[in-house]
Amino acid sequence: MSKSMDDPNHIAFNLLRTRVRQAMSDNKWKSLAITSPTPGCGKTMVTLNLAFSLSRNPGLKTVVVDLDLRRPSIAPTLNIEPDRSIAQYLLERADDARDCFVQADENLVLGLNSGHTPASSELLQAPRMLELFKYIDRELSPEIVLFDLPPMKSSDDALGFLPRVDTSLLVVASGTTTTAEVDECELQMSELDKLLGIVLNKCEDAQAEDYYY
């Protein structure tokens, strides 16, 4: 991750941050989903690095929500053990949504998950999800919300959730993701009018401008 400004990768994510902010501001958007065609593309790392870059801006409160209920990665990546998980809240096993969130930095709040949750697609489309949205908007008051979604070809979770957000990014891995996979996912997201752009990840020789197109 490039949380440190000493990491040269922060330039690429600052560029991504600026383009995302401009597009979302122009359209008065607030929620952004991040997904990938398949596992291993680095969508969670992109989500976290984008969140770190956004939250470095004074007054730009950023909330990240891990909605990869089958294989949550944010808490393990940051070595955090949440008291309660988003899945428990959606399953009505946690009454208070605030127990699922941690303040990671002054402008950064994380909604965490742990373990594997079956029937994840149904949970992501359940009425309880609307209550989670209300809590985030009312109690956390973010400028931008990032949702880390499962890969699109692993289940119908991401496709079912996309109508709930303003827009989304598709993370693809250089040398791994096929053109057919990109085309299929891009078409599905475009048909929903939810595709903001594509992030090319894991490209060793990429310049900053190659990370978003």
N, CA, C and O of each residue as an XYZ file, in Angstrom:
852
protein
N       0.839     -1.194      0.000
C       0.000      0.000      0.000
C       0.870      1.238      0.000
O       2.027      1.188      0.418
N       0.323      2.350     -0.466
C       1.105      3.573     -0.548
C       0.560      4.653      0.370
O       0.380      5.800     -0.039
N       0.296      4.270      1.631
C      -0.173      5.267      2.571
C       0.882      6.331      2.796
O       0.559      7.503      2.990
N       2.132      5.929      2.770
C       3.228      6.871      2.958
C       3.447      7.699      1.701
O       3.397      7.182      0.585
N       3.692      9.001      1.897
C       3.978      9.871      0.768
C       5.354      9.586      0.185
O       5.669     10.058     -0.907
N       6.190      8.810      0.904
C       7.510      8.446      0.408
C       7.433      7.347     -0.645
O       8.390      7.139     -1.391
N       6.321      6.650     -0.715
C       6.144      5.579     -1.689
C       5.848      6.201     -3.054
O       4.885      6.958     -3.176
N       6.647      5.906     -4.084
C       6.411      6.513     -5.402
C       5.052      6.171     -5.996
O       4.560      6.894     -6.862
N       4.437      5.079     -5.544
C       3.118      4.715     -6.067
C       2.041      5.719     -5.681
O       0.968      5.741     -6.283
N       2.323      6.559     -4.670
C       1.293      7.510     -4.253
C       0.955      8.479     -5.373
O      -0.146      9.028     -5.401
N       1.899      8.702     -6.311
C       1.641      9.612     -7.429
C       0.500      9.084     -8.291
O      -0.390      9.835     -8.691
N       0.537      7.773     -8.573
C      -0.513      7.166     -9.393
C      -1.864      7.264     -8.697
O      -2.875      7.553     -9.337
N      -1.884      7.026     -7.395
C      -3.162      7.057     -6.681
C      -3.646      8.487     -6.453
O      -4.850      8.723     -6.363
N      -2.726      9.438     -6.358
C      -3.150     10.832     -6.284
C      -3.792     11.265     -7.592
O      -4.761     12.024     -7.599
N      -3.243     10.776     -8.703
C      -3.841     11.065    -10.000
C      -5.225     10.428    -10.107
O      -6.177     11.060    -10.564
N      -5.323      9.175     -9.682
C      -6.619      8.504     -9.677
C      -7.598      9.257     -8.783
O      -8.753      9.468     -9.155
N      -7.128      9.662     -7.595
C      -7.973     10.428     -6.664
C      -8.527     11.687     -7.326
O      -9.720     11.975     -7.231
N      -7.652     12.429     -7.995
C      -8.081     13.688     -8.601
C      -9.126     13.464     -9.683
O     -10.108     14.201     -9.771
N      -8.911     12.443    -10.506
C      -9.868     12.176    -11.576
C     -11.202     11.669    -11.029
O     -12.267     12.023    -11.535
N     -11.130     10.844     -9.998
C     -12.358     10.362     -9.363
C     -13.128     11.521     -8.734
O     -14.340     11.642     -8.913
N     -12.413     12.370     -7.996
C     -13.065     13.509     -7.337
C     -13.706     14.440     -8.358
O     -14.828     14.904     -8.154
N     -13.016     14.713     -9.439
C     -13.559     15.609    -10.459
C     -14.840     15.052    -11.063
O     -15.836     15.762    -11.201
N     -14.800     13.774    -11.419
C     -15.975     13.157    -12.039
C     -17.149     13.102    -11.062
O     -18.292     13.369    -11.436
N     -16.856     12.753     -9.807
C     -17.937     12.635     -8.836
C     -18.494     14.004     -8.465
O     -19.697     14.149     -8.249
N     -17.633     14.998     -8.389
C     -18.100     16.350     -8.106
C     -18.955     16.892     -9.242
O     -20.002     17.495     -9.006
N     -18.509     16.677    -10.467
C     -19.254     17.165    -11.627
C     -20.655     16.560    -11.689
O     -21.606     17.216    -12.113
N     -20.768     15.304    -11.263
C     -22.056     14.599    -11.341
C     -22.823     14.594    -10.026
O     -23.906     14.017     -9.931
N     -22.240     15.253     -8.990
C     -22.838     15.266     -7.655
C     -23.037     13.846     -7.120
O     -24.064     13.530     -6.519
N     -22.022     12.995     -7.355
C     -22.022     11.622     -6.874
C     -21.311     11.538     -5.532
O     -20.465     12.371     -5.208
N     -21.667     10.516     -4.756
C     -21.068     10.341     -3.429
C     -20.553      8.918     -3.207
O     -19.602      8.724     -2.449
N     -21.157      7.931     -3.848
C     -20.803      6.531     -3.594
C     -20.130      5.901     -4.800
O     -20.579      6.058     -5.935
N     -19.032      5.178     -4.532
C     -18.235      4.561     -5.579
C     -17.937      3.112     -5.214
O     -17.346      2.846     -4.167
N     -18.338      2.174     -6.066
C     -18.029      0.757     -5.858
C     -16.757      0.414     -6.625
O     -16.487      0.978     -7.686
N     -15.977     -0.519     -6.075
C     -14.755     -0.979     -6.732
C     -14.799     -2.497     -6.809
O     -14.946     -3.180     -5.795
N     -14.670     -3.015     -8.023
C     -14.742     -4.456     -8.230
C     -13.699     -4.859     -9.263
O     -12.912     -4.027     -9.714
N     -13.693     -6.118     -9.632
C     -12.750     -6.650    -10.610
C     -13.425     -7.819    -11.325
O     -14.446     -8.316    -10.849
N     -12.884     -8.264    -12.445
C     -13.484     -9.429    -13.109
C     -13.308    -10.709    -12.294
O     -14.245    -11.496    -12.159
N     -12.111    -10.916    -11.754
C     -11.771    -12.159    -11.053
C     -10.957    -11.835     -9.802
O     -10.495    -10.705     -9.642
N     -10.778    -12.817     -8.912
C      -9.899    -12.605     -7.759
C      -8.448    -12.364     -8.202
O      -8.051    -12.755     -9.300
N      -7.680    -11.725     -7.345
C      -6.268    -11.544     -7.612
C      -5.897    -10.318     -8.418
O      -4.734    -10.145     -8.781
N      -6.879     -9.451     -8.707
C      -6.591     -8.247     -9.486
C      -6.105     -7.093     -8.615
O      -5.593     -6.095     -9.122
N      -6.269     -7.235     -7.310
C      -5.809     -6.191     -6.404
C      -6.828     -5.104     -6.118
O      -6.456     -3.973     -5.806
N      -8.112     -5.431     -6.220
C      -9.151     -4.413     -6.015
C      -9.143     -3.845     -4.596
O      -9.373     -2.650     -4.409
N      -8.880     -4.689     -3.596
C      -8.859     -4.194     -2.217
C      -7.693     -3.246     -1.995
O      -7.843     -2.234     -1.311
N      -6.532     -3.556     -2.563
C      -5.383     -2.670     -2.434
C      -5.648     -1.345     -3.134
O      -5.261     -0.292     -2.627
N      -6.301     -1.380     -4.286
C      -6.666     -0.153     -4.978
C      -7.657      0.646     -4.127
O      -7.526      1.863     -3.992
N      -8.642     -0.040     -3.559
C      -9.627      0.628     -2.702
C      -8.953      1.336     -1.541
O      -9.235      2.505     -1.276
N      -8.063      0.637     -0.846
C      -7.406      1.218      0.328
C      -6.472      2.355     -0.058
O      -6.462      3.393      0.604
N      -5.696      2.180     -1.105
C      -4.779      3.241     -1.513
C      -5.531      4.479     -1.988
O      -5.113      5.604     -1.713
N      -6.627      4.278     -2.693
C      -7.458      5.406     -3.100
C      -8.043      6.093     -1.873
O      -8.092      7.321     -1.813
N      -8.488      5.305     -0.893
C      -9.048      5.870      0.341
C      -8.000      6.675      1.106
O      -8.288      7.772      1.586
N      -6.781      6.134      1.222
C      -5.709      6.868      1.901
C      -5.441      8.197      1.194
O      -5.262      9.231      1.837
N      -5.416      8.150     -0.143
C      -5.138      9.360     -0.910
C      -6.251     10.386     -0.753
O      -5.978     11.575     -0.588
N      -7.497      9.941     -0.800
C      -8.632     10.849     -0.607
C      -8.623     11.472      0.784
O      -8.836     12.675      0.932
N      -8.380     10.660      1.791
C      -8.500     11.123      3.174
C      -7.373     12.062      3.585
O      -7.467     12.715      4.624
N      -6.307     12.142      2.788
C      -5.246     13.104      3.091
C      -5.678     14.540      2.823
O      -5.027     15.481      3.278
N      -6.779     14.711      2.083
C      -7.302     16.044      1.820
C      -8.057     16.561      3.030
O      -8.996     15.905      3.480
N      -7.686     17.706      3.572
C      -8.388     18.243      4.737
C      -9.888     18.395      4.472
O     -10.299     18.965      3.461
N     -10.683     17.880      5.388
C     -12.128     18.013      5.270
C     -12.798     17.010      4.363
O     -14.023     17.007      4.250
N     -12.020     16.153      3.708
C     -12.617     15.162      2.800
C     -12.783     13.843      3.559
O     -11.929     12.960      3.475
N     -13.862     13.719      4.282
C     -14.089     12.506      5.067
C     -14.454     11.354      4.136
O     -15.359     11.465      3.309
N     -13.736     10.259      4.287
C     -13.896      9.095      3.417
C     -14.283      7.873      4.241
O     -13.686      7.601      5.283
N     -15.275      7.149      3.773
C     -15.692      5.911      4.410
C     -15.480      4.765      3.433
O     -15.869      4.854      2.269
N     -14.861      3.690      3.910
C     -14.667      2.482      3.116
C     -15.471      1.350      3.738
O     -15.398      1.130      4.947
N     -16.229      0.636      2.932
C     -17.058     -0.462      3.429
C     -16.678     -1.744      2.700
O     -16.763     -1.818      1.474
N     -16.262     -2.749      3.455
C     -15.907     -4.051      2.877
C     -17.183     -4.866      2.681
O     -17.763     -5.372      3.642
N     -17.611     -4.986      1.428
C     -18.813     -5.769      1.119
C     -18.488     -7.043      0.353
O     -19.358     -7.635     -0.285
N     -17.231     -7.458      0.421
C     -16.874     -8.773     -0.110
C     -17.135     -9.776      1.017
O     -16.216    -10.207      1.713
N     -18.404    -10.132      1.176
C     -18.820    -10.924      2.339
C     -18.293    -12.352      2.301
O     -18.151    -12.988      3.345
N     -18.005    -12.856      1.121
C     -17.494    -14.223      1.016
C     -16.003    -14.296      1.345
O     -15.516    -15.293      1.879
N     -15.286    -13.212      1.013
C     -13.842    -13.218      1.203
C     -13.362    -11.807      1.574
O     -12.658    -11.168      0.792
N     -13.739    -11.323      2.754
C     -13.353     -9.961      3.151
C     -11.846     -9.829      3.301
O     -11.178    -10.738      3.795
N     -11.315     -8.685      2.868
C      -9.857     -8.527      2.840
C      -9.343     -7.294      3.572
O      -8.162     -7.232      3.915
N     -10.211     -6.310      3.819
C      -9.716     -5.057      4.382
C      -9.180     -5.245      5.797
O      -8.069     -4.807      6.098
N      -9.948     -5.887      6.664
C      -9.490     -6.104      8.046
C      -8.208     -6.934      8.097
O      -7.275     -6.547      8.800
N      -8.121     -8.067      7.377
C      -6.862     -8.833      7.386
C      -5.681     -8.050      6.820
O      -4.565     -8.148      7.329
N      -5.930     -7.274      5.764
C      -4.847     -6.503      5.157
C      -4.268     -5.493      6.133
O      -3.055     -5.286      6.175
N      -5.137     -4.865      6.917
C      -4.698     -3.840      7.867
C      -4.452     -4.407      9.267
O      -4.128     -3.675     10.202
N      -4.613     -5.727      9.388
C      -4.392     -6.398     10.676
C      -5.280     -5.822     11.777
O      -4.818     -5.506     12.874
N      -6.573     -5.694     11.453
C      -7.561     -5.192     12.400
C      -8.576     -6.289     12.675
O      -9.019     -6.973     11.752
N      -8.946     -6.462     13.941
C      -9.993     -7.415     14.303
C     -11.225     -6.628     14.752
O     -11.242     -6.074     15.851
N     -12.259     -6.578     13.902
C     -13.448     -5.788     14.259
C     -14.256     -6.446     15.373
O     -14.306     -7.671     15.481
N     -14.888     -5.611     16.200
C     -15.770     -6.132     17.247
C     -16.992     -6.816     16.634
O     -17.428     -7.871     17.094
N     -17.527     -6.202     15.602
C     -18.669     -6.746     14.877
C     -18.391     -6.568     13.388
O     -17.584     -5.727     12.992
N     -19.064     -7.364     12.575
C     -18.847     -7.273     11.138
C     -20.087     -6.725     10.435
O     -21.199     -6.775     10.960
N     -19.861     -6.202      9.234
C     -20.977     -5.732      8.415
C     -21.954     -6.872      8.160
O     -23.167     -6.662      8.166
N     -21.435     -8.078      7.936
C     -22.300     -9.238      7.699
C     -23.200     -9.509      8.897
O     -24.380     -9.817      8.727
N     -22.659     -9.398     10.097
C     -23.474     -9.612     11.298
C     -24.598     -8.583     11.379
O     -25.719     -8.905     11.771
N     -24.291     -7.356     11.010
C     -25.327     -6.326     11.012
C     -26.415     -6.651      9.990
O     -27.604     -6.533     10.284
N     -26.005     -7.059      8.794
C     -26.976     -7.378      7.753
C     -27.811     -8.598      8.120
O     -28.965     -8.719      7.710
N     -27.213     -9.503      8.901
C     -27.929    -10.697      9.373
C     -28.741    -10.420     10.634
O     -29.377    -11.322     11.180
N     -28.716     -9.164     11.094
C     -29.420     -8.728     12.304
C     -28.896     -9.418     13.554
O     -29.641     -9.651     14.506
N     -27.600     -9.745     13.542
C     -26.936    -10.300     14.718
C     -26.142     -9.234     15.465
O     -25.545     -9.502     16.508
N     -26.145     -8.027     14.916
C     -25.545     -6.863     15.562
C     -26.552     -5.726     15.437
O     -26.951     -5.360     14.331
N     -26.956     -5.176     16.563
C     -28.011     -4.167     16.551
C     -27.527     -2.795     16.110
O     -28.250     -2.058     15.439
N     -26.307     -2.458     16.487
C     -25.804     -1.115     16.247
C     -24.747     -1.124     15.145
O     -23.714     -1.779     15.283
N     -24.997     -0.409     14.064
C     -24.059     -0.383     12.946
C     -22.717      0.217     13.335
O     -21.698     -0.101     12.721
N     -22.702      1.081     14.347
C     -21.441      1.736     14.715
C     -20.384      0.732     15.174
O     -19.189      1.015     15.101
N     -20.818     -0.445     15.648
C     -19.868     -1.461     16.106
C     -19.097     -2.101     14.956
O     -18.097     -2.784     15.177
N     -19.561     -1.881     13.734
C     -18.914     -2.472     12.558
C     -17.876     -1.539     11.939
O     -17.204     -1.907     10.975
N     -17.744     -0.331     12.494
C     -16.867      0.676     11.910
C     -15.760      1.069     12.875
O     -15.956      1.085     14.091
N     -14.594      1.386     12.320
C     -13.472      1.873     13.125
C     -12.931      3.149     12.496
O     -12.928      3.302     11.274
N     -12.475      4.057     13.342
C     -11.855      5.299     12.879
C     -10.383      5.011     12.632
O      -9.608      4.863     13.577
N      -9.996      4.931     11.360
C      -8.622      4.588     11.017
C      -7.713      5.804     10.989
O      -6.512      5.692     11.237
N      -8.275      6.955     10.690
C      -7.516      8.195     10.628
C      -8.515      9.335     10.808
O      -9.720      9.109     10.916
N      -8.003     10.547     10.838
C      -8.887     11.693     11.088
C     -10.020     11.765     10.082
O     -11.156     12.067     10.448
N      -9.725     11.492      8.816
C     -10.725     11.590      7.761
C     -11.090     10.242      7.152
O     -11.676     10.187      6.070
N     -10.748      9.161      7.836
C     -10.974      7.833      7.250
C     -11.646      6.895      8.244
O     -11.140      6.663      9.342
N     -12.802      6.358      7.836
C     -13.553      5.390      8.641
C     -13.719      4.118      7.823
O     -14.015      4.172      6.630
N     -13.526      2.965      8.474
C     -13.584      1.677      7.794
C     -14.735      0.834      8.330
O     -14.876      0.671      9.542
N     -15.556      0.300      7.431
C     -16.574     -0.677      7.774
C     -16.038     -2.054      7.457
O     -15.742     -2.355      6.301
N     -15.909     -2.903      8.478
C     -15.122     -4.127      8.345
C     -15.953     -5.401      8.351
O     -17.100     -5.423      8.798
N     -15.335     -6.460      7.840
C     -15.940     -7.781      7.809
C     -14.912     -8.820      8.191
O     -13.708     -8.564      8.154
N     -15.393     -9.993      8.558
C     -14.487    -11.105      8.854
C     -15.215    -12.407      8.557
O     -16.438    -12.488      8.672
N     -14.447    -13.428      8.174
C     -15.043    -14.732      7.920
C     -15.765    -14.811      6.591
O     -15.763    -13.866      5.802
N     -16.382    -15.959      6.361
C     -17.112    -16.219      5.121
C     -18.603    -16.201      5.414
O     -19.061    -16.830      6.368
N     -19.362    -15.478      4.593
C     -20.800    -15.360      4.795
C     -21.546    -15.937      3.597
O     -21.429    -15.399      2.496
N     -22.306    -17.010      3.774
C     -23.113    -17.549      2.680
C     -24.306    -16.639      2.386
O     -24.605    -15.735      3.165
N     -24.969    -16.872      1.290
C     -26.140    -16.076      0.886
C     -25.802    -14.589      0.850
O     -26.632    -13.748      1.197
N     -24.574    -14.268      0.428
C     -24.125    -12.875      0.438
C     -24.897    -12.010     -0.550
O     -25.163    -10.840     -0.275
N     -25.257    -12.574     -1.691
C     -25.994    -11.797     -2.683
C     -27.327    -11.308     -2.131
O     -27.706    -10.155     -2.334
N     -28.030    -12.187     -1.435
C     -29.308    -11.808     -0.843
C     -29.129    -10.730      0.221
O     -29.950     -9.820      0.331
N     -28.052    -10.834      1.007
C     -27.810     -9.834      2.058
C     -27.521     -8.462      1.460
O     -27.982     -7.447      1.982
N     -26.769     -8.426      0.381
C     -26.413     -7.145     -0.230
C     -27.615     -6.440     -0.839
O     -27.593     -5.226     -1.041
N     -28.665     -7.200     -1.132
C     -29.859     -6.604     -1.724
C     -31.026     -6.528     -0.740
O     -32.136     -6.153     -1.118
N     -30.774     -6.884      0.525
C     -31.834     -6.907      1.540
C     -32.151     -5.509      2.051
O     -31.316     -4.611      1.941
N     -33.357     -5.305      2.614
C     -33.729     -3.996      3.170
C     -32.769     -3.500      4.252
O     -32.602     -2.293      4.428
N     -32.145     -4.421      4.969
C     -31.208     -4.028      6.033
C     -30.038     -3.214      5.473
O     -29.450     -2.398      6.182
N     -29.705     -3.438      4.202
C     -28.641     -2.665      3.577
C     -29.010     -1.186      3.512
O     -28.147     -0.322      3.663
N     -30.275     -0.897      3.291
C     -30.717      0.495      3.263
C     -30.513      1.161      4.619
O     -30.198      2.349      4.688
N     -30.694      0.398      5.696
C     -30.446      0.938      7.034
C     -28.966      1.261      7.212
O     -28.610      2.250      7.854
N     -28.109      0.420      6.640
C     -26.672      0.688      6.717
C     -26.334      1.966      5.958
O     -25.535      2.774      6.430
N     -26.929      2.152      4.802
C     -26.722      3.372      4.035
C     -27.159      4.594      4.845
O     -26.463      5.609      4.862
N     -28.297      4.498      5.510
C     -28.803      5.619      6.308
C     -27.855      5.937      7.460
O     -27.613      7.104      7.770
N     -27.318      4.891      8.093
C     -26.385      5.110      9.193
C     -25.133      5.836      8.693
O     -24.677      6.798      9.311
N     -24.585      5.369      7.573
C     -23.372      5.985      7.030
C     -23.624      7.451      6.722
O     -22.817      8.309      7.077
N     -24.725      7.740      6.071
C     -25.022      9.109      5.672
C     -25.315      9.999      6.876
O     -24.839     11.132      6.940
N     -26.091      9.493      7.824
C     -26.541     10.308      8.962
C     -25.472     10.471     10.034
O     -25.248     11.575     10.530
N     -24.813      9.370     10.392
C     -23.895      9.389     11.533
C     -22.434      9.659     11.139
O     -21.690     10.277     11.901
N     -22.033      9.205      9.970
C     -20.639      9.375      9.570
C     -20.428     10.592      8.673
O     -19.334     11.154      8.626
N     -21.468     10.991      7.971
C     -21.462     12.194      7.126
C     -20.227     12.283      6.212
O     -19.500     13.276      6.262
N     -19.985     11.277      5.396
C     -18.802     11.296      4.533
C     -19.002     12.153      3.286
O     -20.126     12.412      2.854
N     -17.872     12.585      2.724
C     -17.904     13.243      1.420
C     -17.944     12.198      0.316
O     -18.514     12.426     -0.751
N     -17.328     11.043      0.586
C     -17.291      9.970     -0.403
C     -17.282      8.628      0.315
O     -16.655      8.483      1.364
N     -17.978      7.647     -0.253
C     -18.039      6.297      0.296
C     -17.535      5.322     -0.766
O     -18.023      5.309     -1.896
N     -16.555      4.511     -0.386
C     -16.010      3.482     -1.274
C     -16.498      2.118     -0.816
O     -16.383      1.784      0.364
N     -17.037      1.330     -1.726
C     -17.495     -0.019     -1.413
C     -16.596     -1.025     -2.122
O     -16.518     -1.041     -3.351
N     -15.919     -1.863     -1.345
C     -15.079     -2.930     -1.902
C     -15.973     -4.136     -2.157
O     -16.400     -4.804     -1.215
N     -16.258     -4.419     -3.425
C     -17.189     -5.493     -3.803
C     -16.442     -6.754     -4.228
O     -15.252     -6.696     -4.539
N     -17.133     -7.891     -4.241
C     -16.524     -9.131     -4.739
C     -16.253     -9.034     -6.242
O     -16.815     -8.171     -6.916
N     -15.402     -9.907     -6.766
C     -15.187     -9.956     -8.219
C     -16.489    -10.285     -8.953
O     -17.323    -11.038     -8.451
N     -16.646     -9.726    -10.114
C     -17.908     -9.865    -10.838
C     -18.169    -11.277    -11.335
O     -19.322    -11.705    -11.385
N     -17.113    -12.018    -11.708
C     -17.315    -13.339    -12.272
C     -17.349    -14.441    -11.217
O     -17.525    -15.614    -11.545
N     -17.180    -14.058     -9.933
C     -17.207    -15.045     -8.853
C     -18.612    -15.309     -8.345
O     -18.895    -16.385     -7.817
N     -19.495    -14.328     -8.502
C     -20.877    -14.441     -8.015
C     -21.670    -13.298     -8.624
O     -21.137    -12.503     -9.398
N     -22.959    -13.221     -8.267
C     -23.763    -12.098     -8.752
C     -23.833    -10.974     -7.722
O     -24.640    -10.055     -7.863
N     -22.988    -11.038     -6.681
C     -23.015    -10.039     -5.608
C     -22.810     -8.622     -6.140
O     -23.608     -7.725     -5.869
N     -21.737     -8.433     -6.896
C     -21.404     -7.091     -7.385
C     -22.476     -6.576     -8.335
O     -22.904     -5.427     -8.226
N     -22.907     -7.414     -9.260
C     -23.902     -7.000    -10.244
C     -25.211     -6.603     -9.563
O     -25.873     -5.656     -9.986
N     -25.582     -7.334     -8.504
C     -26.811     -7.024     -7.790
C     -26.712     -5.766     -6.961
O     -27.716     -5.098     -6.714
N     -25.483     -5.432     -6.522
C     -25.310     -4.268     -5.651
C     -25.101     -2.973     -6.420
O     -25.434     -1.901     -5.915
N     -24.564     -3.045     -7.613
C     -24.210     -1.848     -8.367
C     -25.345     -0.830     -8.522
O     -25.073      0.371     -8.487
N     -26.608     -1.254     -8.692
C     -27.669     -0.247     -8.798
C     -27.810      0.636     -7.555
O     -28.441      1.691     -7.625
N     -27.237      0.230     -6.423
C     -27.361      1.004     -5.184
C     -26.348      2.148     -5.094
O     -26.483      3.025     -4.241
N     -25.333      2.146     -5.968
C     -24.299      3.175     -5.879
C     -24.374      4.114     -7.084
O     -25.073      3.845     -8.061
N     -23.630      5.229     -6.985
C     -23.645      6.209     -8.066
C     -22.823      5.753     -9.262
O     -23.231      5.939    -10.408
N     -21.664      5.155     -8.995
C     -20.790      4.746    -10.079
C     -19.777      3.729     -9.569
O     -19.809      3.366     -8.394
N     -18.872      3.259    -10.441
C     -17.943      2.216    -10.018
C     -16.676      2.219    -10.866
O     -16.636      2.775    -11.963
N     -15.647      1.580    -10.323
C     -14.394      1.346    -11.033
C     -14.205     -0.155    -11.204
O     -14.577     -0.947    -10.338
N     -13.623     -0.526    -12.329
C     -13.278     -1.924    -12.591
C     -11.754     -2.045    -12.546
O     -11.056     -1.400    -13.329
N     -11.239     -2.870    -11.634
C      -9.795     -3.079    -11.506
C      -9.399     -4.327    -12.276
O      -9.933     -5.409    -12.034
N      -8.464     -4.174    -13.203
C      -7.990     -5.316    -13.986
C      -6.489     -5.475    -13.766
O      -5.787     -4.498    -13.505
N      -6.004     -6.700    -13.872
C      -4.589     -6.993    -13.616
C      -3.838     -7.206    -14.916
O      -4.211     -8.045    -15.736
N      -2.776     -6.437    -15.093
C      -1.932     -6.583    -16.278
C      -1.331     -7.988    -16.347
O      -0.758     -8.480    -15.375
N      -1.470     -8.620    -17.506
C      -0.895     -9.941    -17.698
C      -1.728    -11.078    -17.152
O      -1.381    -12.245    -17.334
N      -2.830    -10.752    -16.480
C      -3.685    -11.786    -15.887
C      -5.111    -11.714    -16.415
O      -5.660    -12.714    -16.878
N      -5.701    -10.537    -16.346
C      -7.073    -10.354    -16.820
C      -7.101    -10.420    -18.342
O      -6.291     -9.783    -19.016
N      -8.034    -11.192    -18.874
C      -8.134    -11.323    -20.327
C      -9.005    -10.220    -20.920
O      -9.817     -9.605    -20.230
N      -8.814     -9.988    -22.208
C      -9.624     -8.991    -22.901
C     -11.100     -9.360    -22.851
O     -11.959     -8.491    -22.708
N     -11.391    -10.652    -22.970
C     -12.786    -11.107    -22.925
C     -13.413    -10.811    -21.567
O     -14.578    -10.420    -21.500
N     -12.658    -10.991    -20.484
C     -13.169    -10.700    -19.144
C     -13.439     -9.215    -18.968
O     -14.458     -8.827    -18.397
N     -12.526     -8.385    -19.459
C     -12.722     -6.932    -19.381
C     -13.963     -6.533    -20.174
O     -14.799     -5.775    -19.684
N     -14.081     -7.041    -21.390
C     -15.211     -6.679    -22.250
C     -16.534     -7.087    -21.625
O     -17.498     -6.323    -21.659
N     -16.587     -8.284    -21.054
C     -17.830     -8.774    -20.454
C     -18.243     -7.915    -19.266
O     -19.399     -7.505    -19.161
N     -17.298     -7.644    -18.376
C     -17.622     -6.860    -17.173
C     -17.932     -5.410    -17.528
O     -18.841     -4.801    -16.965
N     -17.166     -4.867    -18.467
C     -17.404     -3.487    -18.899
C     -18.803     -3.340    -19.488
O     -19.488     -2.349    -19.232
N     -19.221     -4.317    -20.267
C     -20.551     -4.275    -20.876
C     -21.632     -4.328    -19.793
O     -22.587     -3.552    -19.836
N     -21.489     -5.230    -18.831
C     -22.485     -5.353    -17.769
C     -22.597     -4.068    -16.948
O     -23.697     -3.642    -16.597
N     -21.460     -3.461    -16.649
C     -21.469     -2.238    -15.854
C     -22.006     -1.059    -16.663
O     -22.716     -0.207    -16.128
N     -21.672     -1.011    -17.931
C     -22.139      0.064    -18.795
C     -23.642     -0.016    -19.018
O     -24.313      1.011    -19.111
N     -24.172     -1.227    -19.104
C     -25.613     -1.388    -19.276
C     -26.381     -0.845    -18.079
O     -27.525     -0.410    -18.213
N     -25.748     -0.873    -16.910
C     -26.347     -0.296    -15.705
C     -26.028      1.189    -15.570
O     -26.505      1.853    -14.650
N     -25.222      1.703    -16.491
C     -24.753      3.095    -16.443
C     -24.017      3.373    -15.133
O     -24.230      4.400    -14.489
N     -23.140      2.430    -14.751
C     -22.431      2.539    -13.480
C     -20.906      2.471    -13.634
O     -20.203      2.302    -12.638
N     -20.388      2.598    -14.843
C     -18.947      2.466    -15.047
C     -18.297      3.838    -15.157
O     -18.540      4.570    -16.116
N     -17.469      4.185    -14.172
C     -16.708      5.421    -14.214
C     -15.424      5.236    -15.006
O     -15.035      6.113    -15.778
N     -14.760      4.093    -14.816
C     -13.513      3.864    -15.537
C     -12.893      2.538    -15.166
O     -13.434      1.781    -14.359
N     -11.745      2.267    -15.769
C     -11.016      1.019    -15.553
C      -9.630      1.353    -15.007
O      -8.950      2.241    -15.522
N      -9.221      0.641    -13.972
C      -7.905      0.825    -13.374
C      -7.019     -0.350    -13.767
O      -7.348     -1.503    -13.489
N      -5.908     -0.055    -14.407
C      -4.943     -1.087    -14.771
C      -3.972     -1.264    -13.614
O      -3.224     -0.344    -13.283
N      -3.979     -2.420    -13.008
C      -3.177     -2.695    -11.819
C      -2.096     -3.735    -12.136
O      -2.188     -4.466    -13.122
N      -1.084     -3.783    -11.286
C      -0.001     -4.769    -11.393
C       0.776     -4.642    -12.701
O       1.207     -5.636    -13.285
N       0.942     -3.410    -13.140
C       1.732     -3.148    -14.350
C       3.036     -2.514    -13.910
O       3.071     -1.321    -13.605
N       4.103     -3.286    -13.872
C       5.359     -2.849    -13.281
C       5.952     -1.634    -13.972
O       6.562     -0.790    -13.316
N       5.784     -1.530    -15.276
C       6.404     -0.435    -16.020
C       5.449      0.726    -16.261
O       5.756      1.644    -17.021
N       4.265      0.680    -15.596
C       3.261      1.716    -15.869
C       3.681      3.060    -15.315
O       4.287      3.146    -14.247
N       3.356      4.101    -16.047
C       3.472      5.457    -15.535
C       2.177      5.797    -14.828
O       1.188      5.073    -14.942
N       2.186      6.897    -14.100
C       1.015      7.267    -13.308
C      -0.243      7.353    -14.162
O      -1.318      6.931    -13.737
N      -0.101      7.918    -15.401
C      -1.301      8.107    -16.216
C      -1.874      6.786    -16.722
O      -2.992      6.767    -17.236
N      -1.142      5.686    -16.593
C      -1.637      4.404    -17.089
C      -2.577      3.705    -16.104
O      -3.167      2.676    -16.431
N      -2.711      4.255    -14.919
C      -3.509      3.577    -13.915
C      -5.011      3.819    -14.087
O      -5.829      3.142    -13.463
N      -5.361      4.769    -14.920
C      -6.780      5.093    -15.073
C      -7.036      5.528    -16.506
O      -6.335      6.390    -17.037
N      -8.054      4.922    -17.137
C      -8.344      5.330    -18.501
C      -9.801      5.067    -18.820
O     -10.249      5.346    -19.933
